């Protein structure tokens, strides 16, 4: 079964971190490049579903869109 996920990819000084939205549990991929992190998170999603079952896909309501925003906070 093919399923589409929205993936957040963050660039850090030491590489990239990627994680999916709309999935129960914690799934993270990483890599030295954007492509490596995306490939790693795809593998991590497959493993997560195999390990915990397709119930991890049953997230309601589903994520329709994802946005990245920036704001200032006085702390």
C-alpha angles and dihedrals in degrees: 000000000000117000129179121227133189107233127200113211119192125194114217130178091260100041144296132310123198132188135172127238123223099032126116112241134018119303122170135171129190141186147155090256136036090250093050092051091049092049091047094051091049088055090046091052091052091049092047092053092045092049100043104024134244090294087087086069093058099094116152127228096027121228105260099180137000126212134188114216135176129208140163122244125187105229 
